[in-house]
Amino acid sequence: MQRYIVSYDISKDKIRGRAYRKLKKMGISIQKSVFYVELNYSELVRLQKDMMDLIEVTDSVFIVPCCDRCFAQATYIGKQKEVVMVA
């Protein structure tokens, strides 16, 4: 399993809602359009395909791998909710 940070910029509410629900099932919502997920290779490929099929030409999805060392150095600062991530 590899860790990823997934963010999206989707203009239409309906499409954005679909993306949010899909990612919510897969991982932890860090911000409204930013998620932490752990995926194996086939899950990553499936997520990439699903997002390509979902978004429109003006939308974007950014998937960034996050190594163990980088993840261990991550800091979350927020007042609205607590996010618990296990290193």
Residue pairs with C-beta under 8 A, 6 or more apart in sequence:
1 38
1 39
1 40
2 38
2 39
2 40
2 41
2 44
2 65
3 36
3 37
3 38
3 65
3 66
3 67
3 68
3 71
4 36
4 37
4 38
4 39
4 44
4 63
4 64
4 65
4 66
5 30
5 34
5 35
5 36
5 63
5 64
5 66
6 23
6 27
6 34
6 35
6 36
6 37
6 47
6 61
6 62
6 63
6 64
7 33
7 34
7 35
7 61
7 62
7 64
8 16
8 19
8 23
8 33
8 51
8 55
8 59
8 60
8 61
8 62
9 33
9 59
9 60
10 16
10 19
10 33
10 55
10 56
10 59
10 60
10 61
11 56
11 58
11 59
12 56
12 59
15 54
15 55
15 56
15 59
16 33
18 54
19 51
19 54
19 55
19 61
20 29
20 32
20 33
22 47
22 50
22 54
23 29
23 35
23 37
24 35
26 35
26 37
26 39
26 43
26 47
27 35
27 36
27 37
27 38
28 35
28 36
28 37
28 83
28 85
29 35
30 36
30 76
30 83
36 66
36 83
36 85
37 47
39 47
44 63
47 63
48 63
51 61
55 61
66 74
68 87
71 85
71 87
72 87
74 85
76 83
76 85
